[in-house]
Amino acid sequence: MTAPIPASPIDGPNELAIDPASLVSSCCPNCGSKLTSPLPKYCGDCGQETNLRAPSLLEFIQQLGGAYISTEGALWRTLWRLLLLPGQLTKEYLAGRRKRYVLPLRLYLTISVLALLSLRMVTSAKIEAETPTIDKTSSSHAIGLKNGDTANIHIGGLGGYKAGLKDGVFFCEKLPAAMCKRLERRLAVDHASMIKEWVQLSERALNNLGATMFVLLPCFAVWLKLLFWDRRLHYTEHMIFALHLHAFWFSMLLLMLTPWEALTVLAAIAAALYPVIALHRVYQTRWWSTLLRAFLLMILNVSSIAFVLASFALLTLVT
């Protein structure tokens, strides 16, 4: 004969019922792992705090400081090597020592955002003050500004792709026919507003500099891959070096924005010498080979920048 199944503790009216709230509190809200009793301060599986509540303002500031500016954190170790030891951060990353430093992409994004915001604040007022005012317009052959000659405008030029005005006469070479017609129509019908857009192009380019750099960074890594093909490194490893180098360049841009001329000159010299030393340390080539490849890298990078900026100028004026 089968023994009767004992009643559940919650079946009887005189037994204690399980509180659903206690079941929730005994599990980690983050990973769902069961917590021991008494309740620990941190989850043993994911490490999150178990006693969750909205942080006070002081706690929020302390958390921010602990994550970003703590002397025992990775930020100071990273900045020290980035600014004073060319190529060291990349060597540390490739050697597998990554936990102790800020990750390359995060480092680049943080410094570039700070630099671009500072550049925007410093240059916006100057660009606005130097923008000329349209004085008079008569036809596409007679465009007048108070502070500039608009009868001669040159757009592009890289690879023979160019357009604009020469002595008031429109020209367009090697560009698609539809783009040429669009440019000519804007110059002939709405040339006043187009000229104003052209002289404000530096401000437009400044607004899109961050997006432009995301195009140029992969190109820079491609040039590194081609020039140092004998190092047998993956493309992403070249990308790590590119992120560190551009983070340094943005750091120097921050220094150049300061009102101290000596610091600006020092930052400009460092921006020119740093890449050569970093290339030599990371890729471990002879000095003559490093200098030659650095020179070729400079030509390829300048060409990429010129092409992207020229393309941006054309798209700005056509759209």
MIVEXKOL-353592 format. One record per residue: x, y, z of N, C-alpha, C, CB in turn; residue in three letters. Coordinates in steps of 0.1 Angstrom, whole numbers, padded with zeros to 4 digits, always signed. Atoms other than C-alpha are relative to their C-alpha. Glycine has a CB too. Layout:
! residues N
XYZXYZXYZXYZALA/...
END
This chain:
! residues 319
+0009-0012+0000+0000+0000+0000+0009+0012+0000-0010+0000+0012MET/-0008-0012+0001+0014+0034-0010-0003+0009+0011-0003+0007-0013THR/+0002-0010-0011+0021+0058+0018-0005+0013-0005+0014+0002+0007ALA/+0005-0013+0004+0002+0090+0017+0010+0011-0001-0011+0005+0010PRO/-0009-0011+0002+0019+0120+0004-0002+0011+0010-0001+0006-0014ILE/+0002-0010-0010+0025+0145+0032-0004+0014-0006+0013+0002+0008PRO/+0006-0013+0004+0007+0178+0029+0011+0010-0001-0011+0005+0009ALA/-0009-0011+0001+0026+0208+0017-0001+0010+0012-0002+0008-0013SER/+0001-0010-0011+0035+0234+0044-0010+0011-0002+0014+0005+0003PRO/+0009-0011+0003+0014+0259+0026-0015-0004-0002+0005+0008-0012ILE/+0013+0005+0002-0016+0236+0023-0009+0003+0012+0000-0015-0003ASP/+0008-0001-0012-0028+0238+0059-0002+0014+0004+0007-0007+0011GLY/+0003-0013-0004-0044+0269+0072+0008+0005+0011-0015+0002+0003PRO/-0008-0004-0011-0023+0269+0103+0015+0001-0002-0003-0009+0012ASN/-0014+0000+0003+0010+0267+0085+0004+0014-0006+0004-0011-0010GLU/-0005-0013+0005+0032+0297+0075+0001+0000-0015+0014+0004+0006LEU/-0001-0001+0015+0028+0308+0039+0013+0007-0004-0012+0008-0006ALA/-0013-0006+0005+0059+0317+0018-0004+0014-0006+0006-0009-0010ILE/+0002-0013+0005+0060+0354+0012+0007+0002-0014+0006+0011+0010ASP/-0006-0002+0013+0065+0361-0026+0012+0010+0000-0010+0004-0010PRO/-0011-0011-0001+0086+0392-0017+0013-0006+0004-0005+0011+0009ALA/-0013+0005-0005+0111+0371+0002+0007-0009-0011-0003-0009+0012SER/-0006+0007+0011+0116+0349-0029+0007+0009-0010-0011-0008-0008LEU/-0007-0009+0009+0124+0379-0050+0013+0006+0006-0009+0012-0003VAL/-0012-0006-0007+0148+0394-0024+0011-0010+0001-0004+0005+0013SER/-0011+0010-0002+0167+0360-0022+0007-0003-0013-0006-0012+0006SER/-0006+0002+0013+0177+0362-0058+0006+0013-0005-0010-0005-0011CYS/-0007-0012+0005+0202+0386-0075-0009+0006-0011+0014-0004-0005CYS/+0008-0007+0010+0182+0412-0095+0007+0000-0014-0003+0014+0004PRO/-0008-0001+0012+0210+0412-0121+0001-0013-0008+0014+0006+0002ASN/-0002+0012+0007+0218+0376-0129-0010-0011+0005+0014-0005+0003CYS/+0010+0010-0004+0190+0357-0110+0006-0011+0009-0006-0006-0011GLY/-0006+0010-0008+0214+0337-0089-0006+0000+0014+0016+0002+0001SER/+0005+0001-0013+0202+0325-0055+0010+0005+0010-0004-0015+0003LYS/-0008-0006-0010+0215+0345-0026-0001-0008+0014-0003+0015+0002LEU/+0000+0007-0013+0224+0330+0008-0006+0009+0011+0015-0005+0004THR/+0005-0007-0012+0211+0340+0042+0010-0001+0011-0014-0006+0004SER/+0005-0014+0002+0220+0364+0057+0004+0005-0013+0005+0009+0012PRO/-0002-0006+0013+0219+0385+0026+0014+0006-0001-0011+0010-0003LEU/-0014-0006+0002+0255+0393+0014-0001+0014-0006+0009-0009-0008PRO/+0000-0013+0006+0264+0427+0003+0002+0000-0015+0012+0008+0006LYS/-0001+0001+0015+0274+0416-0032-0003-0014-0004+0015+0003-0004TYR/+0003+0013+0005+0263+0388-0054+0013-0008-0003-0008+0001-0014CYS/-0012+0008+0002+0288+0359-0055+0003-0004-0015-0001-0012+0008GLY/-0002+0003+0014+0283+0353-0092+0003+0011-0009-0013-0007-0006ASP/-0002-0011+0009+0281+0387-0109+0007+0012+0007-0012+0004-0007CYS/-0006-0011-0007+0294+0410-0082-0008+0012+0002+0013+0004-0007GLY/+0008-0012-0002+0265+0434-0082-0005+0001+0014-0012+0000-0010GLN/+0005-0002-0013+0253+0450-0050-0014-0006+0002-0001+0015+0004GLU/+0013+0006-0002+0223+0432-0035-0010+0010+0006+0001-0012+0010THR/+0009-0010-0006+0208+0462-0016+0000+0012-0009+0005+0004+0015ASN/+0001-0011+0011+0197+0484-0045-0009+0011+0005-0005-0006-0013LEU/+0008-0012-0003+0185+0519-0040+0006+0011-0009+0000+0004+0015ARG/-0005-0011+0008+0188+0552-0058+0012+0007+0007-0012+0011-0003ALA/-0012-0006-0007+0223+0567-0051-0003+0015+0003+0012-0002-0009PRO/+0000-0014-0003+0226+0600-0034+0009+0008-0009+0003+0003+0015SER/-0009-0008+0009+0243+0629-0052+0014-0002+0004-0004+0015+0001LEU/-0013+0002-0005+0274+0624-0031+0006-0013-0005+0002+0002+0015LEU/-0004+0013+0005+0275+0587-0039+0002+0000-0015-0010-0010+0004GLU/-0001+0000+0015+0270+0594-0076+0013+0007-0004-0012+0008-0006PHE/-0013-0006+0003+0300+0618-0076+0011-0009+0003+0001+0014+0007ILE/-0011+0009-0004+0321+0593-0057+0002-0011-0010-0003-0006+0014GLN/-0001+0010+0010+0312+0566-0082+0007+0005-0013-0014-0006-0003GLN/-0006-0006+0012+0321+0589-0111+0015+0001+0002-0006+0013-0003LEU/-0014-0002-0003+0354+0598-0095+0008-0013+0001+0002+0008+0012GLY/-0006+0013-0001+0362+0562-0087+0002-0007-0013-0008-0009+0009GLY/-0001+0006+0012+0356+0551-0122+0009+0006-0010-0014-0001-0007ALA/-0007-0007+0010+0374+0578-0141+0013+0007+0005-0009+0010-0007TYR/-0012-0009-0004+0398+0599-0120+0007-0006+0012-0005+0014+0002ILE/-0006+0006-0012+0408+0575-0092+0015-0002-0003-0007-0013+0004SER/-0015+0002+0002+0446+0574-0087+0003-0015-0001+0008+0006+0011THR/-0002+0014+0001+0443+0536-0084-0006-0006-0012-0004-0007+0013GLU/+0007+0005+0012+0423+0533-0116+0010-0001-0012-0012+0008-0003GLY/-0007+0002+0012+0434+0527-0151+0003+0012-0008-0007-0010-0010ALA/-0001-0012+0008+0431+0562-0164+0013+0006+0001-0011+0010+0004LEU/-0013-0007-0001+0463+0577-0150+0011-0009-0005+0002+0003+0015TRP/-0010+0008+0006+0483+0547-0160+0000+0001-0015-0002-0015+0005ARG/+0002-0001+0015+0469+0550-0195+0005+0013-0005-0014-0002-0004THR/-0005-0013+0005+0475+0587-0199+0015+0002+0001-0007+0011+0008LEU/-0014-0001-0002+0510+0585-0185+0007-0007-0012+0005-0007+0013TRP/-0007+0007+0011+0520+0559-0212-0004+0006-0013-0004-0014+0000ARG/+0004-0006+0012+0500+0576-0239+0008+0013-0003-0015+0003+0000LEU/-0007-0013+0003+0516+0610-0235+0015+0000+0001-0005+0010+0010LEU/-0014-0001-0002+0551+0602-0224+0008-0012-0006+0003+0001+0014LEU/-0007+0012+0005+0559+0567-0238-0007-0004-0013-0002-0012+0010LEU/+0006+0003+0014+0551+0566-0276+0000-0015-0003+0008+0007-0010PRO/+0002+0014+0004+0538+0532-0287-0001-0010+0012+0012-0003-0008GLY/+0000+0010-0011+0539+0517-0252-0014-0006+0003+0004+0007+0013GLN/+0014+0005-0002+0501+0514-0249-0003-0011-0010-0010+0011-0001LEU/+0003+0010+0010+0499+0495-0281+0008-0013+0003+0004+0005-0014THR/-0008+0011-0003+0528+0472-0271-0007-0008+0012+0014+0004+0003LYS/+0007+0006-0011+0510+0465-0238-0012-0008-0004-0003+0010+0011GLU/+0012+0006+0005+0478+0457-0256+0003-0013-0008-0009+0010-0008TYR/-0004+0011+0008+0494+0434-0281+0006-0011+0008+0009+0004-0011LEU/-0006+0010-0009+0512+0416-0253-0010-0006+0009+0011+0007+0009ALA/+0010+0005-0008+0479+0409-0236-0003+0006+0013+0003-0014+0002GLY/+0002-0007-0013+0482+0433-0207-0010+0011-0002+0013+0006+0006ARG/+0011-0009+0004+0448+0450-0212-0009+0005+0012-0009-0006-0010ARG/+0009-0003-0011+0429+0450-0179+0004+0012+0008-0001-0012+0010LYS/-0005-0011-0008+0451+0476-0162-0001+0014-0008+0014-0002+0003ARG/+0001-0012+0008+0445+0502-0190-0014+0002-0006+0011+0000-0011TYR/+0012-0003+0007+0416+0520-0206+0000-0006-0014-0002+0016+0000VAL/+0001+0006+0013+0405+0502-0237+0002+0010-0011-0013-0007-0002LEU/-0003-0010+0011+0417+0519-0270-0011+0008-0005+0007-0007-0011PRO/+0012-0007+0006+0383+0527-0284-0006+0010+0010-0010-0010-0005LEU/+0006-0009-0011+0370+0541-0251+0010+0012+0002-0002-0007+0013ARG/-0009-0011-0002+0402+0562-0247-0001+0010-0011+0015-0006+0001LEU/+0001-0009+0011+0400+0576-0282-0013+0008+0000+0000-0009-0013TYR/+0013-0007+0000+0363+0584-0279+0000+0011+0011-0012-0009+0002LEU/+0000-0010-0011+0368+0602-0246+0008+0012-0003+0005-0006+0013THR/-0009-0011+0002+0397+0623-0256-0005+0008-0013+0015-0004-0003ILE/+0005-0007+0012+0383+0631-0291-0012+0009+0003-0003-0010-0011SER/+0012-0008-0003+0350+0643-0277+0004+0012+0007-0010-0009+0008VAL/-0004-0012-0008+0367+0666-0252+0007+0010-0010+0010-0004+0011LEU/-0007-0008+0009+0390+0679-0280-0010+0007-0010+0010-0007-0008ALA/+0009-0006+0010+0362+0685-0305-0010+0010+0007-0009-0011-0006LEU/+0008-0010-0007+0340+0702-0279+0008+0013+0003-0006-0006+0013LEU/-0009-0012-0002+0369+0725-0270+0002+0008-0012+0013-0004+0007SER/-0003-0007+0013+0377+0732-0306-0013+0008-0005+0004-0010-0011LEU/+0013-0006+0004+0340+0740-0313-0002+0013+0008-0012-0009+0003ARG/+0002-0012-0008+0339+0765-0284+0010+0011-0003+0001-0004+0015MET/-0010-0010+0003+0371+0782-0293-0001+0006-0014+0014-0006+0001VAL/+0000-0005+0014+0366+0785-0331-0014+0005-0005+0005-0011-0009THR/+0013-0003+0005+0328+0790-0335-0001+0015-0001-0011-0006+0008SER/+0002-0015+0000+0328+0827-0325+0009+0006-0011+0004+0006+0013ALA/-0010-0006+0009+0359+0834-0347-0005-0002-0015+0013-0006+0001LYS/+0005+0003+0014+0343+0817-0378-0012+0009-0003-0004-0015-0001ILE/+0011-0009+0002+0311+0836-0373+0003+0014-0003-0010-0001+0012GLU/-0005-0014+0001+0329+0869-0370+0006+0002-0014+0009+0004+0011ALA/-0007-0002+0013+0349+0863-0402-0008-0003-0012+0012-0008+0000GLU/+0008+0003+0012+0320+0852-0424-0005+0013-0007-0013-0008+0005THR/+0003-0013+0007+0315+0879-0451-0015+0000-0003+0007+0000-0013PRO/+0014-0003+0002+0281+0894-0458-0002+0002-0015-0005+0012+0008THR/+0003-0002+0015+0265+0893-0493-0003+0014-0002-0012-0009-0004ILE/+0001-0014+0003+0267+0927-0508-0010+0003-0011+0013+0007-0003ASP/+0009-0001+0012+0251+0925-0542+0001-0012-0009+0003+0014-0007LYS/+0000+0011+0010+0242+0900-0569-0007+0006-0012-0007-0012+0006THR/+0006-0005+0013+0234+0906-0606-0002-0012-0009+0009+0010-0007SER/+0001+0012+0008+0242+0873-0624+0011-0009+0004+0000+0003-0016SER/-0010+0010-0003+0263+0842-0623+0014+0005-0004-0003-0013-0006SER/-0013-0005+0005+0291+0862-0640+0004+0012+0009-0001+0004-0015HIS/-0004-0012-0008+0290+0891-0614-0005-0003+0014-0006+0013-0006ALA/+0004+0003-0014+0289+0879-0578+0009+0009+0009+0002-0015+0003ILE/-0008-0009-0008+0300+0904-0552-0001-0002+0015-0003+0014-0003GLY/+0000+0000-0014+0310+0903-0516+0009+0011+0005+0006-0014+0005LEU/-0008-0011-0006+0324+0930-0494+0014-0004+0003-0007+0005+0012LYS/-0013+0004-0005+0353+0909-0481+0006-0011-0009-0002-0004+0014ASN/-0007+0010+0007+0362+0886-0509-0005-0001-0015-0003-0013+0006GLY/+0002+0001+0014+0363+0878-0546-0007-0014-0003+0013+0001-0009ASP/+0008+0012+0002+0336+0853-0555-0001-0004-0015-0014+0001+0006THR/+0000+0003+0014+0342+0853-0593+0010-0011-0002+0004+0012-0008ALA/-0009+0011+0001+0369+0827-0587-0001-0009+0012+0015+0006-0002ASN/+0002+0010-0011+0360+0797-0566+0005-0014-0006-0015-0001+0004ILE/-0006+0013+0004+0379+0764-0568-0004-0011+0011+0015+0001-0001HIS/+0004+0011-0008+0364+0732-0554+0006-0013-0004-0016-0001+0000ILE/-0006+0013+0004+0382+0699-0553+0014+0002-0005-0008-0007-0010GLY/-0013+0000+0006+0413+0693-0574+0008-0013+0001+0008+0011+0006GLY/-0007+0013-0002+0425+0659-0561-0004-0010-0011-0003-0006+0014LEU/+0003+0009+0011+0428+0635-0590-0006+0006-0012-0008-0011+0005GLY/+0006-0007+0011+0416+0661-0614-0015+0003+0001+0002-0008-0013GLY/+0014-0002-0002+0381+0662-0600-0002+0014+0006-0007-0011+0010TYR/+0002-0014-0004+0372+0699-0597-0011+0007-0006+0013+0008-0002LYS/+0011-0008+0005+0346+0725-0602+0001+0014+0006-0014-0006+0003ALA/+0000-0014-0006+0339+0762-0595-0002+0010-0011+0012+0002+0007GLY/+0001-0012+0008+0341+0796-0611+0014+0005-0003-0008+0011+0006LEU/-0012-0006+0004+0370+0811-0631-0003+0013-0007+0009-0010-0008LYS/+0004-0013+0006+0366+0848-0638-0015+0001-0002+0008+0003-0012ASP/+0014+0000+0002+0329+0843-0633-0006-0011-0009-0004+0013-0004GLY/+0005+0010+0009+0326+0814-0657+0001-0014+0006+0009+0000-0014VAL/+0001+0013-0006+0315+0780-0645+0009-0011-0007-0014-0005+0001PHE/-0007+0012+0006+0337+0749-0650-0002-0012+0009+0016+0003-0002PHE/+0002+0012-0007+0334+0713-0640+0007-0011-0007-0015-0004+0002CYS/-0008+0010+0006+0359+0685-0647+0000-0013+0007+0015+0005-0002GLU/-0001+0013-0005+0357+0648-0643-0011-0004+0010+0013-0003+0006LYS/+0011+0003-0009+0326+0650-0621-0012-0005-0007-0004+0012+0009LEU/+0012+0004+0007+0293+0633-0629-0008+0011-0006-0009-0008+0010PRO/+0008-0010+0007+0271+0652-0653-0011+0006+0009-0006-0005-0013ALA/+0011-0004-0009+0242+0654-0628+0006+0010+0011-0007-0011+0006ALA/-0006-0009-0011+0265+0669-0601+0005+0013-0006+0012-0007+0006MET/-0004-0012+0007+0280+0694-0626-0012+0009-0002+0007-0003-0013CYS/+0012-0008+0003+0245+0706-0636-0006+0006+0013-0011-0009-0007LYS/+0005-0005-0013+0235+0709-0599+0008+0011+0005+0000-0012+0010ARG/-0009-0011-0004+0265+0730-0591-0002+0012-0009+0015-0005-0001LEU/+0002-0012+0009+0260+0752-0622-0013+0007+0003+0001-0004-0014GLU/+0013-0006-0003+0223+0757-0614+0001+0008+0013-0010-0011+0001ARG/-0001-0007-0013+0231+0767-0578+0008+0013-0001+0006-0009+0011ARG/-0008-0012+0002+0258+0791-0589-0008+0011-0008+0013-0003-0007LEU/+0007-0010+0009+0235+0807-0616-0012+0006+0007-0003-0007-0013ALA/+0013-0004-0005+0202+0808-0597+0001+0005+0015-0010-0011-0001VAL/+0000-0003-0014+0211+0809-0560+0015+0001+0005-0007-0012+0008ASP/-0015+0000-0003+0248+0818-0560+0003+0008+0013+0007+0007-0012HIS/-0003-0008-0013+0245+0843-0531+0000-0009+0012-0011+0011+0001ALA/+0000+0009-0012+0234+0817-0506+0011-0011-0001-0014-0007+0001SER/-0010+0011+0002+0258+0791-0521+0014+0006+0004+0001-0004-0014MET/-0012-0006-0004+0287+0815-0516+0001+0001+0015+0002+0014-0007ILE/+0000-0001-0014+0277+0821-0481+0003-0014+0007-0013+0006+0006LYS/-0002+0014-0004+0276+0783-0476+0015-0003-0001-0008-0010-0007GLU/-0014+0003+0003+0311+0781-0491+0009+0006+0010+0004+0005-0014TRP/-0008-0007-0009+0326+0807-0468-0002-0006+0014-0002+0015+0000VAL/+0002+0006-0013+0310+0789-0438+0003-0015+0000-0015+0002+0003GLN/-0003+0015+0001+0323+0755-0450+0009-0005+0012+0006-0003-0013LEU/-0008+0004-0011+0349+0755-0423-0008-0004+0013+0010+0011+0003SER/+0009+0003-0012+0322+0756-0396-0007-0013-0002-0009+0012+0003GLU/+0007+0013+0003+0303+0728-0414+0009-0012+0002-0006+0001-0014ARG/-0009+0011-0001+0334+0707-0416+0004-0002+0015+0013+0004-0007ALA/-0003+0001-0014+0341+0714-0379-0011-0008+0007+0001+0013+0007LEU/+0011+0007-0006+0306+0701-0370+0000-0015-0003-0013+0006-0005ASN/-0001+0014+0004+0313+0669-0389+0013-0007+0002-0005-0001-0014ASN/-0014+0005-0001+0349+0664-0379+0000-0014+0007+0008+0010+0008LEU/+0000+0012-0007+0341+0636-0355-0004-0012-0009-0010+0000+0012GLY/+0004+0010+0009+0322+0616-0382+0011-0002-0011-0013+0004-0007ALA/-0010+0001+0010+0350+0624-0407+0012-0009+0005+0006+0014-0004THR/-0011+0008-0006+0376+0609-0383-0003-0015+0000+0003+0005+0014MET/+0004+0014+0001+0356+0577-0382+0002-0006-0014-0014-0002+0005PHE/-0003+0004+0013+0361+0575-0419+0015-0002-0002-0006+0009-0011VAL/-0015-0001+0002+0398+0584-0418+0007-0011+0008+0005+0014+0003LEU/-0007+0010-0009+0407+0560-0389+0002-0014-0007-0007-0001+0013LEU/-0002+0013+0007+0400+0528-0409+0009+0001-0011-0014-0005-0004PRO/-0010-0003+0011+0419+0543-0438+0014+0000+0005-0003+0013-0008CYS/-0013-0001-0006+0448+0550-0416+0006-0014+0003+0000+0009+0013PHE/-0003+0013-0003+0448+0514-0404+0003-0008-0013-0011-0007+0008ALA/-0002+0007+0012+0447+0502-0440+0014+0004-0005-0010+0004-0011VAL/-0014-0005+0004+0479+0523-0448+0010-0007+0008+0001+0015+0000TRP/-0010+0007-0009+0496+0507-0418+0001-0014-0004-0005+0001+0015LEU/+0000+0014+0004+0486+0473-0430+0009-0002-0013-0014-0006-0002LYS/-0007+0000+0013+0501+0480-0465+0015+0002+0002-0006+0009-0010LEU/-0014-0004-0001+0533+0497-0453+0008-0010+0009+0000+0014+0006LEU/-0006+0009-0010+0540+0471-0425-0005-0014-0002-0002+0004+0014PHE/+0005+0013+0003+0528+0440-0443+0010-0011+0005-0002-0002-0015TRP/-0010+0010-0004+0561+0422-0434-0001-0003+0015+0014+0005-0003ASP/+0001+0002-0015+0552+0425-0396-0010-0011+0003-0004+0012+0007ARG/+0010+0011-0001+0524+0399-0402-0010+0002+0012+0007-0013+0003ARG/+0010-0003-0010+0499+0417-0379-0014+0000-0007+0004+0014+0006LEU/+0013+0000+0005+0462+0415-0383-0004+0015-0001-0010-0007+0010HIS/+0005-0014+0003+0442+0446-0395-0004+0006+0013-0011+0000-0010TYR/+0005-0005-0012+0426+0450-0361+0012+0005+0010-0009-0009+0007THR/-0012-0004-0008+0461+0452-0344+0005+0013-0005+0011-0011-0001GLU/-0004-0014+0006+0470+0481-0368-0010+0010+0005+0001-0001-0015HIS/+0010-0009-0004+0437+0496-0358+0002+0005+0015-0014-0006-0001MET/-0003-0004-0014+0447+0496-0321+0011+0011+0000+0005-0013+0008ILE/-0010-0010+0001+0478+0515-0330-0006+0014-0005+0012-0004-0009PHE/+0007-0012+0005+0457+0540-0350-0008+0007+0010-0008-0004-0012ALA/+0008-0006-0011+0434+0546-0321+0008+0007+0010-0009-0011+0007LEU/-0009-0006-0010+0462+0552-0297+0007+0013-0005+0011-0010+0005HIS/-0007-0012+0006+0480+0576-0321-0009+0011-0002+0006-0004-0014LEU/+0009-0011+0002+0449+0596-0329-0005+0005+0014-0012-0005-0008HIS/+0003-0005-0013+0441+0598-0292+0011+0010+0005-0002-0012+0010ALA/-0011-0010-0003+0475+0614-0287-0001+0013-0008+0014-0007-0003PHE/+0002-0012+0008+0469+0638-0316-0011+0009+0005-0002-0004-0014TRP/+0011-0008-0005+0436+0649-0301+0005+0006+0014-0012-0009+0002PHE/-0005-0006-0013+0454+0654-0267+0009+0012-0003+0009-0010+0007SER/-0008-0012+0004+0479+0677-0285-0008+0011-0005+0010-0005-0011MET/+0009-0010+0004+0450+0695-0301-0005+0008+0012-0011-0006-0008LEU/+0005-0007-0012+0437+0703-0266+0010+0010+0005-0003-0011+0011LEU/-0011-0009-0005+0471+0718-0257+0001+0012-0010+0013-0008+0001LEU/-0002-0011+0009+0472+0738-0289-0011+0011+0001-0001-0006-0014MET/+0011-0009-0002+0439+0754-0280+0002+0009+0012-0013-0007+0002LEU/-0003-0008-0011+0454+0769-0249+0006+0014-0004+0009-0007+0010THR/-0005-0013+0005+0464+0806-0250+0015+0002+0002-0007+0011+0009PRO/-0014-0001-0002+0500+0799-0242+0008-0005-0012+0005-0009+0012TRP/-0006+0003+0012+0521+0800-0273+0011-0010+0001+0006+0013-0006GLU/-0010+0010-0001+0550+0780-0260-0005-0014+0001+0008+0004+0013ALA/+0006+0013-0001+0527+0752-0251-0005-0005-0013-0011+0000+0011LEU/+0006+0003+0013+0511+0753-0285+0012-0005-0009-0006+0012-0007THR/-0012+0004+0008+0546+0751-0302+0005-0014+0004+0011+0010+0001VAL/-0004+0013-0005+0556+0722-0280-0009-0011-0004+0001+0001+0016LEU/+0010+0010+0004+0524+0703-0287+0001-0003-0015-0014+0005+0003ALA/-0001+0002+0015+0529+0708-0325+0012-0008-0003+0001+0014-0007ALA/-0013+0008+0002+0565+0695-0323-0002-0015+0004+0012+0006+0008ILE/+0003+0014-0005+0553+0665-0302-0009-0008-0010-0006+0001+0014ALA/+0009+0007+0009+0525+0657-0327+0008-0005-0012-0011+0010-0004ALA/-0007+0004+0012+0551+0655-0355+0010-0011+0003+0007+0012-0006ALA/-0010+0009-0003+0578+0635-0337-0006-0013+0006+0010+0006+0010LEU/+0006+0012-0007+0556+0611-0316-0003-0011-0010-0013+0005+0006TYR/+0004+0012+0008+0543+0590-0346+0013-0008-0004-0007+0005-0012PRO/-0012+0007+0005+0579+0582-0358+0005-0009+0011+0011+0010-0004VAL/-0005+0008-0011+0590+0570-0323-0010-0011+0003+0002+0009+0012ILE/+0009+0010-0003+0558+0551-0318+0000-0011-0011-0015+0006+0000ALA/-0001+0010+0011+0561+0534-0352+0012-0009+0002+0001+0006-0014LEU/-0013+0007-0002+0597+0524-0344-0001-0010+0011+0011+0010+0002HIS/+0001+0009-0012+0588+0509-0310-0010-0011-0002-0004+0008+0012ARG/+0010+0010+0002+0557+0491-0321+0003-0011-0010-0014+0006-0003VAL/-0003+0008+0011+0568+0477-0354+0014-0005-0001-0004+0007-0013TYR/-0013+0005-0001+0604+0472-0345+0008-0001-0013+0000-0013+0008GLN/-0007+0000+0012+0619+0482-0378+0013+0009+0002-0008+0006-0012THR/-0012-0009-0001+0653+0499-0384-0004+0014-0002+0010-0004-0011ARG/+0003-0014+0000+0654+0536-0381-0002+0005-0014+0010+0009+0007TRP/+0001-0005+0013+0659+0543-0418-0013-0006-0007+0012-0005-0009TRP/+0012+0006+0005+0630+0519-0426-0012+0007+0006+0000-0015+0002SER/+0011-0007-0007+0608+0536-0400-0002+0014-0006+0003+0001+0015THR/+0002-0014+0006+0615+0571-0414-0006-0001-0014+0014+0007+0000LEU/+0005+0001+0013+0608+0560-0449-0015-0004+0000+0008-0011-0009LEU/+0014+0004-0001+0575+0543-0440-0008+0010+0006-0001-0013+0008ARG/+0008-0011-0006+0565+0572-0418-0002+0011-0010+0008+0005+0012ALA/+0001-0010+0010+0571+0595-0447-0012-0004-0010+0013+0003-0008PHE/+0011+0005+0009+0549+0574-0470-0013+0000+0007+0004-0015-0005LEU/+0012+0000-0008+0523+0571-0443-0006+0014+0001+0002-0006+0014LEU/+0004-0014-0001+0522+0609-0440-0007+0004-0014+0011+0009+0003MET/+0006-0003+0013+0516+0612-0478-0014-0006-0002+0010-0004-0011ILE/+0013+0007+0001+0488+0586-0478-0010+0006+0009+0002-0015+0003LEU/+0010-0006-0009+0471+0601-0448-0004+0013-0004+0006+0000+0014ASN/+0004-0013+0004+0472+0636-0461-0009-0001-0013+0013+0008-0004VAL/+0009+0003+0012+0458+0623-0494-0014-0004+0004+0006-0010-0010SER/+0013+0004-0004+0430+0606-0476-0008+0012+0006+0001-0011+0011SER/+0007-0012-0006+0422+0638-0456-0005+0009-0011+0010+0007+0010ILE/+0004-0009+0010+0422+0659-0487-0012-0005-0008+0012+0002-0010ALA/+0011+0006+0008+0399+0635-0506-0013+0000+0008+0003-0015-0003PHE/+0013+0000-0008+0374+0632-0477-0005+0015+0002+0003-0006+0014VAL/+0004-0014-0001+0374+0670-0472-0006+0006-0013+0011+0009+0005LEU/+0006-0005+0013+0369+0677-0509-0013-0006-0003+0010-0004-0011ALA/+0013+0007+0001+0341+0651-0510-0010+0007+0008+0001-0015+0003SER/+0009-0006-0009+0325+0667-0480-0004+0014-0006+0006+0001+0014PHE/+0003-0014+0005+0328+0702-0496-0010-0001-0012+0012+0007-0005ALA/+0009+0001+0011+0311+0690-0528-0014-0004+0004+0006-0011-0010LEU/+0013+0004-0005+0283+0672-0510-0007+0011+0007+0001-0012+0009LEU/+0006-0011-0007+0277+0702-0489-0006+0010-0009+0010+0007+0009THR/+0005-0010+0010+0273+0725-0519-0010-0005-0009+0012+0006-0008LEU/+0010+0006+0009+0253+0701-0540-0013-0003+0006+0006-0013-0006VAL/+0012+0003-0007+0228+0690-0514-0007+0012+0005+0002-0010+0011THR/
END
